[in-house]
Structure formats: structure tokens, C-alpha cells
Amino acid sequence: MHRSRTAPVAAVALLALALPLAAGCSGSATTTTTTTHAAGSTTTSSAPALPATGSVDGFTMAVTSSPATGTIGHTAIQVTAVLTGSVKPATLTFQVSDQPSATSGKPSTSQRVVVHGPGTYRMPVGFRPDAAGSWAATVTFTPAASTASKLSVSGLPPVVGASAPFPQLVTVVKAG
């Protein structure tokens, strides 16, 4: 009988994936593939990253942002939130910011959508960055009832110098 030597690695990988879920959130980076064609040209594509998620009060909010990279003048950042579970009436605020943390400055765009229950909600207008840099998306669920909990899922670090909790919500924009 042949035993696989990868079993401990697989167990560690599953544990690493399970830890963020146990904490009520999850994250993953974008997978990028570069293909070299026979003519010598290259094509780079990014597979969608797993959504960044947060849960509170019996519902889950899964947030995606795209694209992962772009160029000034040719990129519109789109942010989507999927709400599942016991979703109460609320407002979703979609923000995109180039700030170094959630505690500094104000977002470059802030757009609101009314929530009536579970479903897919999109930022009304894609945001077009006007400068090179890292642009982080944040979605905040603010319930209509003051007794319910607020929930934010963000690509911004909580403080300057900290790592971003959800790097898949960051779009890196380069100069044209």
C-alpha cells in the first residue's frame, strides 16, 4: 500500500482555509495566469478571487471587486455584494478609496443602495480611478433598525501599516 506524503500538507491547507471562516470572514488573492503565444505575444488573465465575506445577525455578505489590475483612463472598478440569510431592510454603502487605511481620509466615491432582503446588489456606477496606485473597495451594511448590527467588508487595512484584511478587494492601477 502506498501512502501519499501530501496528506499533512492537505490538512494544513484545509486548516488555513477554515480559520478565517471560523472567525466569520474569509479571503483569497486573485490567481493570475500569463500565456505566451507562438507569435511571441503574451496574454495575462486573472481568475476571479473568492469573495471577501463577513457574517452577523444571521446573514452573510460576500463582496467582490473587479478588475484586479488596470490602467488610468481604461479601468472602471465595479463592486458587488451578495447578501444571504436573514437579511433585514438596510442600506449598502459602496466606497472606493486610495487611502493607506480605513482610518485616514475620505473615500474617492461613496454610493448607496437600498436593501430589502437577500440578493445581489451592485455599486450603481463603476468608479474610474484618476491616479495610479492601489484602490480598495469597502461595502458597509447599515441596518434600518438601530438594534441590528452594522457590517463592513473592506480591502483597506484597519490602520496605516497593517495588512489589508481582504486583498482581493484591491485594484492596482498603473499609469497609461
Rosetta constraint file for C-alpha pairs under 8 A:
AtomPair CA 6 CA 10 HARMONIC 6.07 0.50
AtomPair CA 7 CA 11 HARMONIC 6.21 0.50
AtomPair CA 8 CA 12 HARMONIC 6.22 0.50
AtomPair CA 9 CA 13 HARMONIC 6.13 0.50
AtomPair CA 10 CA 14 HARMONIC 6.15 0.50
AtomPair CA 11 CA 15 HARMONIC 6.15 0.50
AtomPair CA 12 CA 16 HARMONIC 6.12 0.50
AtomPair CA 13 CA 17 HARMONIC 6.31 0.50
AtomPair CA 14 CA 18 HARMONIC 6.07 0.50
AtomPair CA 15 CA 19 HARMONIC 6.16 0.50
AtomPair CA 16 CA 20 HARMONIC 7.57 0.50
AtomPair CA 17 CA 21 HARMONIC 7.17 0.50
AtomPair CA 17 CA 26 HARMONIC 7.91 0.50
AtomPair CA 18 CA 22 HARMONIC 6.18 0.50
AtomPair CA 19 CA 23 HARMONIC 6.48 0.50
AtomPair CA 20 CA 24 HARMONIC 6.58 0.50
AtomPair CA 20 CA 25 HARMONIC 5.32 0.50
AtomPair CA 20 CA 26 HARMONIC 4.87 0.50
AtomPair CA 20 CA 27 HARMONIC 7.36 0.50
AtomPair CA 21 CA 25 HARMONIC 5.12 0.50
AtomPair CA 21 CA 26 HARMONIC 5.36 0.50
AtomPair CA 24 CA 53 HARMONIC 7.62 0.50
AtomPair CA 24 CA 54 HARMONIC 5.59 0.50
AtomPair CA 24 CA 55 HARMONIC 5.54 0.50
AtomPair CA 24 CA 56 HARMONIC 7.92 0.50
AtomPair CA 25 CA 52 HARMONIC 7.00 0.50
AtomPair CA 25 CA 53 HARMONIC 4.92 0.50
AtomPair CA 25 CA 54 HARMONIC 4.55 0.50
AtomPair CA 25 CA 55 HARMONIC 6.86 0.50
AtomPair CA 26 CA 51 HARMONIC 7.65 0.50
AtomPair CA 26 CA 52 HARMONIC 5.53 0.50
AtomPair CA 26 CA 53 HARMONIC 5.38 0.50
AtomPair CA 26 CA 54 HARMONIC 7.28 0.50
AtomPair CA 26 CA 166 HARMONIC 7.86 0.50
AtomPair CA 27 CA 50 HARMONIC 6.60 0.50
AtomPair CA 27 CA 51 HARMONIC 6.67 0.50
AtomPair CA 27 CA 52 HARMONIC 4.96 0.50
AtomPair CA 27 CA 53 HARMONIC 7.14 0.50
AtomPair CA 27 CA 165 HARMONIC 7.53 0.50
AtomPair CA 27 CA 166 HARMONIC 5.48 0.50
AtomPair CA 27 CA 167 HARMONIC 7.52 0.50
AtomPair CA 27 CA 168 HARMONIC 7.16 0.50
AtomPair CA 28 CA 49 HARMONIC 6.05 0.50
AtomPair CA 28 CA 50 HARMONIC 5.63 0.50
AtomPair CA 28 CA 51 HARMONIC 7.50 0.50
AtomPair CA 28 CA 52 HARMONIC 7.43 0.50
AtomPair CA 28 CA 166 HARMONIC 7.20 0.50
AtomPair CA 28 CA 167 HARMONIC 7.26 0.50
AtomPair CA 28 CA 168 HARMONIC 6.19 0.50
AtomPair CA 29 CA 49 HARMONIC 5.75 0.50
AtomPair CA 29 CA 50 HARMONIC 7.51 0.50
AtomPair CA 29 CA 167 HARMONIC 6.23 0.50
AtomPair CA 29 CA 168 HARMONIC 5.06 0.50
AtomPair CA 30 CA 46 HARMONIC 6.49 0.50
AtomPair CA 30 CA 47 HARMONIC 6.25 0.50
AtomPair CA 30 CA 48 HARMONIC 6.08 0.50
AtomPair CA 30 CA 49 HARMONIC 4.51 0.50
AtomPair CA 30 CA 50 HARMONIC 7.82 0.50
AtomPair CA 30 CA 68 HARMONIC 7.10 0.50
AtomPair CA 30 CA 168 HARMONIC 6.10 0.50
AtomPair CA 31 CA 46 HARMONIC 5.58 0.50
AtomPair CA 31 CA 47 HARMONIC 5.25 0.50
AtomPair CA 31 CA 48 HARMONIC 7.17 0.50
AtomPair CA 31 CA 49 HARMONIC 6.79 0.50
AtomPair CA 32 CA 44 HARMONIC 6.95 0.50
AtomPair CA 32 CA 45 HARMONIC 5.73 0.50
AtomPair CA 32 CA 46 HARMONIC 4.31 0.50
AtomPair CA 32 CA 47 HARMONIC 6.31 0.50
AtomPair CA 33 CA 44 HARMONIC 5.62 0.50
AtomPair CA 33 CA 45 HARMONIC 5.35 0.50
AtomPair CA 33 CA 46 HARMONIC 6.20 0.50
AtomPair CA 33 CA 47 HARMONIC 7.93 0.50
AtomPair CA 34 CA 42 HARMONIC 6.68 0.50
AtomPair CA 34 CA 43 HARMONIC 5.61 0.50
AtomPair CA 34 CA 44 HARMONIC 4.26 0.50
AtomPair CA 34 CA 45 HARMONIC 6.45 0.50
AtomPair CA 35 CA 42 HARMONIC 5.46 0.50
AtomPair CA 35 CA 43 HARMONIC 5.18 0.50
AtomPair CA 35 CA 44 HARMONIC 6.31 0.50
AtomPair CA 36 CA 40 HARMONIC 6.28 0.50
AtomPair CA 36 CA 41 HARMONIC 5.89 0.50
AtomPair CA 36 CA 42 HARMONIC 4.37 0.50
AtomPair CA 36 CA 43 HARMONIC 6.56 0.50
AtomPair CA 37 CA 41 HARMONIC 5.42 0.50
AtomPair CA 37 CA 42 HARMONIC 5.92 0.50
AtomPair CA 37 CA 43 HARMONIC 7.81 0.50
AtomPair CA 46 CA 68 HARMONIC 7.37 0.50
AtomPair CA 49 CA 64 HARMONIC 7.79 0.50
AtomPair CA 49 CA 168 HARMONIC 6.27 0.50
AtomPair CA 50 CA 64 HARMONIC 7.66 0.50
AtomPair CA 50 CA 168 HARMONIC 7.77 0.50
AtomPair CA 51 CA 62 HARMONIC 5.47 0.50
AtomPair CA 51 CA 63 HARMONIC 5.19 0.50
AtomPair CA 51 CA 64 HARMONIC 5.02 0.50
AtomPair CA 51 CA 168 HARMONIC 7.62 0.50
AtomPair CA 52 CA 62 HARMONIC 5.56 0.50
AtomPair CA 52 CA 63 HARMONIC 5.16 0.50
AtomPair CA 52 CA 64 HARMONIC 6.55 0.50
AtomPair CA 52 CA 153 HARMONIC 6.93 0.50
AtomPair CA 52 CA 166 HARMONIC 6.07 0.50
AtomPair CA 52 CA 168 HARMONIC 7.26 0.50
AtomPair CA 52 CA 169 HARMONIC 7.46 0.50
AtomPair CA 53 CA 60 HARMONIC 6.88 0.50
AtomPair CA 53 CA 61 HARMONIC 5.51 0.50
AtomPair CA 53 CA 62 HARMONIC 4.29 0.50
AtomPair CA 53 CA 63 HARMONIC 6.15 0.50
AtomPair CA 53 CA 153 HARMONIC 6.70 0.50
AtomPair CA 54 CA 60 HARMONIC 5.77 0.50
AtomPair CA 54 CA 61 HARMONIC 5.46 0.50
AtomPair CA 54 CA 62 HARMONIC 6.72 0.50
AtomPair CA 54 CA 151 HARMONIC 7.27 0.50
AtomPair CA 54 CA 152 HARMONIC 7.54 0.50
AtomPair CA 54 CA 153 HARMONIC 6.38 0.50
AtomPair CA 55 CA 59 HARMONIC 5.67 0.50
AtomPair CA 55 CA 60 HARMONIC 4.29 0.50
AtomPair CA 55 CA 61 HARMONIC 6.28 0.50
AtomPair CA 55 CA 151 HARMONIC 7.63 0.50
AtomPair CA 56 CA 60 HARMONIC 6.69 0.50
AtomPair CA 56 CA 149 HARMONIC 6.92 0.50
AtomPair CA 56 CA 151 HARMONIC 7.07 0.50
AtomPair CA 57 CA 86 HARMONIC 7.61 0.50
AtomPair CA 57 CA 148 HARMONIC 7.32 0.50
AtomPair CA 57 CA 149 HARMONIC 6.80 0.50
AtomPair CA 58 CA 85 HARMONIC 6.02 0.50
AtomPair CA 58 CA 86 HARMONIC 5.38 0.50
AtomPair CA 58 CA 87 HARMONIC 7.62 0.50
AtomPair CA 59 CA 83 HARMONIC 6.94 0.50
AtomPair CA 59 CA 84 HARMONIC 5.57 0.50
AtomPair CA 59 CA 85 HARMONIC 4.30 0.50
AtomPair CA 59 CA 86 HARMONIC 5.06 0.50
AtomPair CA 59 CA 87 HARMONIC 5.74 0.50
AtomPair CA 60 CA 82 HARMONIC 7.99 0.50
AtomPair CA 60 CA 83 HARMONIC 5.71 0.50
AtomPair CA 60 CA 84 HARMONIC 5.32 0.50
AtomPair CA 60 CA 85 HARMONIC 6.37 0.50
AtomPair CA 61 CA 81 HARMONIC 6.30 0.50
AtomPair CA 61 CA 82 HARMONIC 5.64 0.50
AtomPair CA 61 CA 83 HARMONIC 4.69 0.50
AtomPair CA 61 CA 84 HARMONIC 6.70 0.50
AtomPair CA 61 CA 153 HARMONIC 7.97 0.50
AtomPair CA 62 CA 81 HARMONIC 5.53 0.50
AtomPair CA 62 CA 82 HARMONIC 5.13 0.50
AtomPair CA 62 CA 83 HARMONIC 6.58 0.50
AtomPair CA 63 CA 79 HARMONIC 7.14 0.50
AtomPair CA 63 CA 80 HARMONIC 5.65 0.50
AtomPair CA 63 CA 81 HARMONIC 4.44 0.50
AtomPair CA 63 CA 82 HARMONIC 6.48 0.50
AtomPair CA 63 CA 139 HARMONIC 7.37 0.50
AtomPair CA 63 CA 153 HARMONIC 7.13 0.50
AtomPair CA 63 CA 169 HARMONIC 7.95 0.50
AtomPair CA 64 CA 79 HARMONIC 5.77 0.50
AtomPair CA 64 CA 80 HARMONIC 5.35 0.50
AtomPair CA 64 CA 81 HARMONIC 6.60 0.50
AtomPair CA 64 CA 168 HARMONIC 7.60 0.50
AtomPair CA 64 CA 169 HARMONIC 6.50 0.50
AtomPair CA 65 CA 77 HARMONIC 6.89 0.50
AtomPair CA 65 CA 78 HARMONIC 5.67 0.50
AtomPair CA 65 CA 79 HARMONIC 4.42 0.50
AtomPair CA 65 CA 80 HARMONIC 6.46 0.50
AtomPair CA 65 CA 137 HARMONIC 6.84 0.50
AtomPair CA 65 CA 168 HARMONIC 7.24 0.50
AtomPair CA 65 CA 169 HARMONIC 5.27 0.50
AtomPair CA 65 CA 170 HARMONIC 7.41 0.50
AtomPair CA 65 CA 171 HARMONIC 7.80 0.50
AtomPair CA 66 CA 77 HARMONIC 5.70 0.50
AtomPair CA 66 CA 78 HARMONIC 5.49 0.50
AtomPair CA 66 CA 79 HARMONIC 6.68 0.50
AtomPair CA 66 CA 169 HARMONIC 7.73 0.50
AtomPair CA 66 CA 171 HARMONIC 7.05 0.50
AtomPair CA 67 CA 75 HARMONIC 7.84 0.50
AtomPair CA 67 CA 76 HARMONIC 7.88 0.50
AtomPair CA 67 CA 77 HARMONIC 6.27 0.50
AtomPair CA 67 CA 78 HARMONIC 7.45 0.50
AtomPair CA 67 CA 171 HARMONIC 6.25 0.50
AtomPair CA 68 CA 168 HARMONIC 7.30 0.50
AtomPair CA 68 CA 169 HARMONIC 7.88 0.50
AtomPair CA 68 CA 170 HARMONIC 6.60 0.50
AtomPair CA 68 CA 171 HARMONIC 4.57 0.50
AtomPair CA 68 CA 172 HARMONIC 6.34 0.50
AtomPair CA 69 CA 171 HARMONIC 5.18 0.50
AtomPair CA 69 CA 172 HARMONIC 4.66 0.50
AtomPair CA 69 CA 173 HARMONIC 5.67 0.50
AtomPair CA 69 CA 174 HARMONIC 7.86 0.50
AtomPair CA 70 CA 74 HARMONIC 6.98 0.50
AtomPair CA 70 CA 75 HARMONIC 5.35 0.50
AtomPair CA 70 CA 171 HARMONIC 7.18 0.50
AtomPair CA 70 CA 172 HARMONIC 6.33 0.50
AtomPair CA 70 CA 173 HARMONIC 4.68 0.50
AtomPair CA 70 CA 174 HARMONIC 6.27 0.50
AtomPair CA 71 CA 75 HARMONIC 5.75 0.50
AtomPair CA 71 CA 132 HARMONIC 7.69 0.50
AtomPair CA 71 CA 173 HARMONIC 5.16 0.50
AtomPair CA 71 CA 174 HARMONIC 4.81 0.50
AtomPair CA 71 CA 175 HARMONIC 5.75 0.50
AtomPair CA 71 CA 176 HARMONIC 5.57 0.50
AtomPair CA 72 CA 128 HARMONIC 7.72 0.50
AtomPair CA 72 CA 129 HARMONIC 6.30 0.50
AtomPair CA 72 CA 130 HARMONIC 6.05 0.50
AtomPair CA 72 CA 131 HARMONIC 6.38 0.50
AtomPair CA 72 CA 132 HARMONIC 6.61 0.50
AtomPair CA 72 CA 173 HARMONIC 6.36 0.50
AtomPair CA 72 CA 174 HARMONIC 6.20 0.50
AtomPair CA 72 CA 175 HARMONIC 5.45 0.50
AtomPair CA 72 CA 176 HARMONIC 5.67 0.50
AtomPair CA 73 CA 128 HARMONIC 7.12 0.50
AtomPair CA 73 CA 129 HARMONIC 7.51 0.50
AtomPair CA 73 CA 130 HARMONIC 7.15 0.50
AtomPair CA 73 CA 176 HARMONIC 7.38 0.50
AtomPair CA 74 CA 128 HARMONIC 7.89 0.50
AtomPair CA 75 CA 128 HARMONIC 5.84 0.50
AtomPair CA 75 CA 129 HARMONIC 7.13 0.50
AtomPair CA 75 CA 173 HARMONIC 7.91 0.50
AtomPair CA 76 CA 126 HARMONIC 5.14 0.50
AtomPair CA 76 CA 127 HARMONIC 5.08 0.50
AtomPair CA 76 CA 128 HARMONIC 4.52 0.50
AtomPair CA 76 CA 129 HARMONIC 7.22 0.50
AtomPair CA 77 CA 126 HARMONIC 5.24 0.50
AtomPair CA 77 CA 127 HARMONIC 4.97 0.50
AtomPair CA 77 CA 128 HARMONIC 6.33 0.50
AtomPair CA 77 CA 129 HARMONIC 7.87 0.50
AtomPair CA 77 CA 171 HARMONIC 7.51 0.50
AtomPair CA 78 CA 122 HARMONIC 7.62 0.50
AtomPair CA 78 CA 123 HARMONIC 6.51 0.50
AtomPair CA 78 CA 125 HARMONIC 7.64 0.50
AtomPair CA 78 CA 126 HARMONIC 4.93 0.50
AtomPair CA 78 CA 127 HARMONIC 6.78 0.50
AtomPair CA 79 CA 94 HARMONIC 7.25 0.50
AtomPair CA 79 CA 122 HARMONIC 6.04 0.50
AtomPair CA 79 CA 123 HARMONIC 5.49 0.50
AtomPair CA 79 CA 126 HARMONIC 7.71 0.50
AtomPair CA 79 CA 137 HARMONIC 7.07 0.50
AtomPair CA 80 CA 120 HARMONIC 7.07 0.50
AtomPair CA 80 CA 121 HARMONIC 5.79 0.50
AtomPair CA 80 CA 122 HARMONIC 4.42 0.50
AtomPair CA 80 CA 123 HARMONIC 6.25 0.50
AtomPair CA 81 CA 120 HARMONIC 5.87 0.50
AtomPair CA 81 CA 121 HARMONIC 5.24 0.50
AtomPair CA 81 CA 122 HARMONIC 6.32 0.50
AtomPair CA 81 CA 139 HARMONIC 7.47 0.50
AtomPair CA 82 CA 118 HARMONIC 7.50 0.50
AtomPair CA 82 CA 119 HARMONIC 5.67 0.50
AtomPair CA 82 CA 120 HARMONIC 4.38 0.50
AtomPair CA 82 CA 121 HARMONIC 6.19 0.50
AtomPair CA 83 CA 87 HARMONIC 6.94 0.50
AtomPair CA 83 CA 117 HARMONIC 7.67 0.50
AtomPair CA 83 CA 118 HARMONIC 4.90 0.50
AtomPair CA 83 CA 119 HARMONIC 5.29 0.50
AtomPair CA 83 CA 120 HARMONIC 6.40 0.50
AtomPair CA 83 CA 121 HARMONIC 7.92 0.50
AtomPair CA 84 CA 118 HARMONIC 4.98 0.50
AtomPair CA 84 CA 119 HARMONIC 6.65 0.50
AtomPair CA 85 CA 118 HARMONIC 6.59 0.50
AtomPair CA 86 CA 117 HARMONIC 7.72 0.50
AtomPair CA 86 CA 118 HARMONIC 7.39 0.50
AtomPair CA 87 CA 116 HARMONIC 7.68 0.50
AtomPair CA 87 CA 117 HARMONIC 4.97 0.50
AtomPair CA 87 CA 118 HARMONIC 5.53 0.50
AtomPair CA 88 CA 115 HARMONIC 7.75 0.50
AtomPair CA 88 CA 116 HARMONIC 6.68 0.50
AtomPair CA 88 CA 117 HARMONIC 5.84 0.50
AtomPair CA 88 CA 143 HARMONIC 6.85 0.50
AtomPair CA 88 CA 144 HARMONIC 7.75 0.50
AtomPair CA 89 CA 114 HARMONIC 7.68 0.50
AtomPair CA 89 CA 115 HARMONIC 5.41 0.50
AtomPair CA 89 CA 116 HARMONIC 4.68 0.50
AtomPair CA 89 CA 117 HARMONIC 6.24 0.50
AtomPair CA 89 CA 143 HARMONIC 6.16 0.50
AtomPair CA 89 CA 144 HARMONIC 5.73 0.50
AtomPair CA 89 CA 145 HARMONIC 7.90 0.50
AtomPair CA 90 CA 114 HARMONIC 6.14 0.50
AtomPair CA 90 CA 115 HARMONIC 4.97 0.50
AtomPair CA 90 CA 116 HARMONIC 6.79 0.50
AtomPair CA 90 CA 141 HARMONIC 6.65 0.50
AtomPair CA 90 CA 142 HARMONIC 5.46 0.50
AtomPair CA 90 CA 143 HARMONIC 4.02 0.50
AtomPair CA 90 CA 144 HARMONIC 4.76 0.50
AtomPair CA 90 CA 145 HARMONIC 7.91 0.50
AtomPair CA 91 CA 112 HARMONIC 6.59 0.50
AtomPair CA 91 CA 113 HARMONIC 5.72 0.50
AtomPair CA 91 CA 114 HARMONIC 4.61 0.50
AtomPair CA 91 CA 115 HARMONIC 5.49 0.50
AtomPair CA 91 CA 141 HARMONIC 5.92 0.50
AtomPair CA 91 CA 142 HARMONIC 5.24 0.50
AtomPair CA 91 CA 143 HARMONIC 6.35 0.50
AtomPair CA 91 CA 144 HARMONIC 7.22 0.50
AtomPair CA 92 CA 112 HARMONIC 5.59 0.50
AtomPair CA 92 CA 113 HARMONIC 5.21 0.50
AtomPair CA 92 CA 114 HARMONIC 6.35 0.50
AtomPair CA 92 CA 115 HARMONIC 6.75 0.50
AtomPair CA 92 CA 139 HARMONIC 6.57 0.50
AtomPair CA 92 CA 140 HARMONIC 5.53 0.50
AtomPair CA 92 CA 141 HARMONIC 4.72 0.50
AtomPair CA 92 CA 142 HARMONIC 6.34 0.50
AtomPair CA 93 CA 110 HARMONIC 6.57 0.50
AtomPair CA 93 CA 111 HARMONIC 5.63 0.50
AtomPair CA 93 CA 112 HARMONIC 4.49 0.50
AtomPair CA 93 CA 113 HARMONIC 6.57 0.50
AtomPair CA 93 CA 138 HARMONIC 7.97 0.50
AtomPair CA 93 CA 139 HARMONIC 5.55 0.50
AtomPair CA 93 CA 140 HARMONIC 5.13 0.50
AtomPair CA 93 CA 141 HARMONIC 6.69 0.50
AtomPair CA 93 CA 142 HARMONIC 7.88 0.50
AtomPair CA 94 CA 109 HARMONIC 7.89 0.50
AtomPair CA 94 CA 110 HARMONIC 5.64 0.50
AtomPair CA 94 CA 111 HARMONIC 5.12 0.50
AtomPair CA 94 CA 112 HARMONIC 6.19 0.50
AtomPair CA 94 CA 123 HARMONIC 5.95 0.50
AtomPair CA 94 CA 137 HARMONIC 7.30 0.50
AtomPair CA 94 CA 138 HARMONIC 5.97 0.50
AtomPair CA 94 CA 139 HARMONIC 4.69 0.50
AtomPair CA 94 CA 140 HARMONIC 6.78 0.50
AtomPair CA 95 CA 107 HARMONIC 6.10 0.50
AtomPair CA 95 CA 108 HARMONIC 7.37 0.50
AtomPair CA 95 CA 109 HARMONIC 5.45 0.50
AtomPair CA 95 CA 110 HARMONIC 4.49 0.50
AtomPair CA 95 CA 111 HARMONIC 6.48 0.50
AtomPair CA 95 CA 137 HARMONIC 5.69 0.50
AtomPair CA 95 CA 138 HARMONIC 5.13 0.50
AtomPair CA 95 CA 139 HARMONIC 6.33 0.50
AtomPair CA 96 CA 107 HARMONIC 5.72 0.50
AtomPair CA 96 CA 108 HARMONIC 5.86 0.50
AtomPair CA 96 CA 109 HARMONIC 5.54 0.50
AtomPair CA 96 CA 110 HARMONIC 6.98 0.50
AtomPair CA 96 CA 127 HARMONIC 7.43 0.50
AtomPair CA 96 CA 135 HARMONIC 6.36 0.50
AtomPair CA 96 CA 136 HARMONIC 5.50 0.50
AtomPair CA 96 CA 137 HARMONIC 4.49 0.50
AtomPair CA 96 CA 138 HARMONIC 6.34 0.50
AtomPair CA 97 CA 106 HARMONIC 7.30 0.50
AtomPair CA 97 CA 107 HARMONIC 4.42 0.50
AtomPair CA 97 CA 108 HARMONIC 5.17 0.50
AtomPair CA 97 CA 109 HARMONIC 7.12 0.50
AtomPair CA 97 CA 135 HARMONIC 5.40 0.50
AtomPair CA 97 CA 136 HARMONIC 5.36 0.50
AtomPair CA 97 CA 137 HARMONIC 6.62 0.50
AtomPair CA 98 CA 107 HARMONIC 7.36 0.50
AtomPair CA 98 CA 108 HARMONIC 7.34 0.50
AtomPair CA 98 CA 133 HARMONIC 6.96 0.50
AtomPair CA 98 CA 134 HARMONIC 5.87 0.50
AtomPair CA 98 CA 135 HARMONIC 4.58 0.50
AtomPair CA 98 CA 136 HARMONIC 6.29 0.50
AtomPair CA 99 CA 104 HARMONIC 6.30 0.50
AtomPair CA 99 CA 105 HARMONIC 6.35 0.50
AtomPair CA 99 CA 106 HARMONIC 7.70 0.50
AtomPair CA 99 CA 107 HARMONIC 7.49 0.50
AtomPair CA 99 CA 135 HARMONIC 7.79 0.50
AtomPair CA 99 CA 156 HARMONIC 7.76 0.50
AtomPair CA 100 CA 104 HARMONIC 6.89 0.50
AtomPair CA 100 CA 156 HARMONIC 7.10 0.50
AtomPair CA 100 CA 157 HARMONIC 7.17 0.50
AtomPair CA 100 CA 159 HARMONIC 7.77 0.50
AtomPair CA 100 CA 160 HARMONIC 5.62 0.50
AtomPair CA 100 CA 161 HARMONIC 7.62 0.50
AtomPair CA 101 CA 156 HARMONIC 5.25 0.50
AtomPair CA 101 CA 157 HARMONIC 4.80 0.50
AtomPair CA 101 CA 158 HARMONIC 5.70 0.50
AtomPair CA 101 CA 159 HARMONIC 4.99 0.50
AtomPair CA 101 CA 160 HARMONIC 4.96 0.50
AtomPair CA 101 CA 161 HARMONIC 7.80 0.50
AtomPair CA 101 CA 162 HARMONIC 8.00 0.50
AtomPair CA 102 CA 156 HARMONIC 5.45 0.50
AtomPair CA 102 CA 157 HARMONIC 6.00 0.50
AtomPair CA 102 CA 158 HARMONIC 5.22 0.50
AtomPair CA 102 CA 159 HARMONIC 6.26 0.50
AtomPair CA 103 CA 158 HARMONIC 6.73 0.50
AtomPair CA 103 CA 159 HARMONIC 6.00 0.50
AtomPair CA 103 CA 160 HARMONIC 7.69 0.50
AtomPair CA 104 CA 160 HARMONIC 7.95 0.50
AtomPair CA 109 CA 127 HARMONIC 7.12 0.50
AtomPair CA 111 CA 123 HARMONIC 6.60 0.50
AtomPair CA 111 CA 124 HARMONIC 6.93 0.50
AtomPair CA 111 CA 125 HARMONIC 7.97 0.50
AtomPair CA 112 CA 123 HARMONIC 7.55 0.50
AtomPair CA 112 CA 124 HARMONIC 7.87 0.50
AtomPair CA 113 CA 121 HARMONIC 7.51 0.50
AtomPair CA 113 CA 122 HARMONIC 8.00 0.50
AtomPair CA 113 CA 123 HARMONIC 7.47 0.50
AtomPair CA 113 CA 124 HARMONIC 7.62 0.50
AtomPair CA 115 CA 121 HARMONIC 7.98 0.50
AtomPair CA 129 CA 135 HARMONIC 7.81 0.50
AtomPair CA 129 CA 173 HARMONIC 7.56 0.50
AtomPair CA 131 CA 173 HARMONIC 7.44 0.50
AtomPair CA 131 CA 174 HARMONIC 7.84 0.50
AtomPair CA 131 CA 175 HARMONIC 7.29 0.50
AtomPair CA 132 CA 172 HARMONIC 7.56 0.50
AtomPair CA 132 CA 173 HARMONIC 4.90 0.50
AtomPair CA 132 CA 174 HARMONIC 4.75 0.50
AtomPair CA 132 CA 175 HARMONIC 5.50 0.50
AtomPair CA 133 CA 172 HARMONIC 5.74 0.50
AtomPair CA 133 CA 173 HARMONIC 5.27 0.50
AtomPair CA 133 CA 174 HARMONIC 6.59 0.50
AtomPair CA 134 CA 170 HARMONIC 6.27 0.50
AtomPair CA 134 CA 171 HARMONIC 5.70 0.50
AtomPair CA 134 CA 172 HARMONIC 4.51 0.50
AtomPair CA 134 CA 173 HARMONIC 6.26 0.50
AtomPair CA 135 CA 170 HARMONIC 5.45 0.50
AtomPair CA 135 CA 171 HARMONIC 5.12 0.50
AtomPair CA 135 CA 172 HARMONIC 6.30 0.50
AtomPair CA 135 CA 173 HARMONIC 7.42 0.50
AtomPair CA 136 CA 154 HARMONIC 7.20 0.50
AtomPair CA 136 CA 155 HARMONIC 4.95 0.50
AtomPair CA 136 CA 156 HARMONIC 5.64 0.50
AtomPair CA 136 CA 169 HARMONIC 5.76 0.50
AtomPair CA 136 CA 170 HARMONIC 4.33 0.50
AtomPair CA 136 CA 171 HARMONIC 6.40 0.50
AtomPair CA 137 CA 154 HARMONIC 5.88 0.50
AtomPair CA 137 CA 155 HARMONIC 5.60 0.50
AtomPair CA 137 CA 156 HARMONIC 7.27 0.50
AtomPair CA 137 CA 169 HARMONIC 5.43 0.50
AtomPair CA 137 CA 170 HARMONIC 6.36 0.50
AtomPair CA 138 CA 152 HARMONIC 6.90 0.50
AtomPair CA 138 CA 153 HARMONIC 5.69 0.50
AtomPair CA 138 CA 154 HARMONIC 4.09 0.50
AtomPair CA 138 CA 155 HARMONIC 6.27 0.50
AtomPair CA 138 CA 156 HARMONIC 7.28 0.50
AtomPair CA 138 CA 169 HARMONIC 7.70 0.50
AtomPair CA 139 CA 152 HARMONIC 5.64 0.50
AtomPair CA 139 CA 153 HARMONIC 5.46 0.50
AtomPair CA 139 CA 154 HARMONIC 6.42 0.50
AtomPair CA 140 CA 150 HARMONIC 7.25 0.50
AtomPair CA 140 CA 151 HARMONIC 5.64 0.50
AtomPair CA 140 CA 152 HARMONIC 4.18 0.50
AtomPair CA 140 CA 153 HARMONIC 6.51 0.50
AtomPair CA 141 CA 150 HARMONIC 5.63 0.50
AtomPair CA 141 CA 151 HARMONIC 5.07 0.50
AtomPair CA 141 CA 152 HARMONIC 6.23 0.50
AtomPair CA 142 CA 149 HARMONIC 7.53 0.50
AtomPair CA 142 CA 150 HARMONIC 4.97 0.50
AtomPair CA 142 CA 151 HARMONIC 6.90 0.50
AtomPair CA 143 CA 148 HARMONIC 6.10 0.50
AtomPair CA 143 CA 149 HARMONIC 6.85 0.50
AtomPair CA 143 CA 150 HARMONIC 6.34 0.50
AtomPair CA 144 CA 148 HARMONIC 7.97 0.50
AtomPair CA 153 CA 166 HARMONIC 7.83 0.50
AtomPair CA 154 CA 164 HARMONIC 7.89 0.50
AtomPair CA 154 CA 165 HARMONIC 6.97 0.50
AtomPair CA 154 CA 166 HARMONIC 6.22 0.50
AtomPair CA 154 CA 169 HARMONIC 6.79 0.50
AtomPair CA 155 CA 164 HARMONIC 5.47 0.50
AtomPair CA 155 CA 165 HARMONIC 6.08 0.50
AtomPair CA 155 CA 166 HARMONIC 4.68 0.50
AtomPair CA 155 CA 167 HARMONIC 5.44 0.50
AtomPair CA 155 CA 168 HARMONIC 7.01 0.50
AtomPair CA 155 CA 169 HARMONIC 4.71 0.50
AtomPair CA 155 CA 170 HARMONIC 5.68 0.50
AtomPair CA 156 CA 164 HARMONIC 5.31 0.50
AtomPair CA 156 CA 165 HARMONIC 7.14 0.50
AtomPair CA 156 CA 166 HARMONIC 7.62 0.50
AtomPair CA 156 CA 170 HARMONIC 7.97 0.50
AtomPair CA 157 CA 161 HARMONIC 7.53 0.50
AtomPair CA 157 CA 162 HARMONIC 5.49 0.50
AtomPair CA 157 CA 163 HARMONIC 5.44 0.50
AtomPair CA 157 CA 164 HARMONIC 4.04 0.50
AtomPair CA 157 CA 165 HARMONIC 6.21 0.50
AtomPair CA 158 CA 162 HARMONIC 6.64 0.50
AtomPair CA 158 CA 164 HARMONIC 7.29 0.50
AtomPair CA 158 CA 165 HARMONIC 7.93 0.50
AtomPair CA 166 CA 170 HARMONIC 7.83 0.50
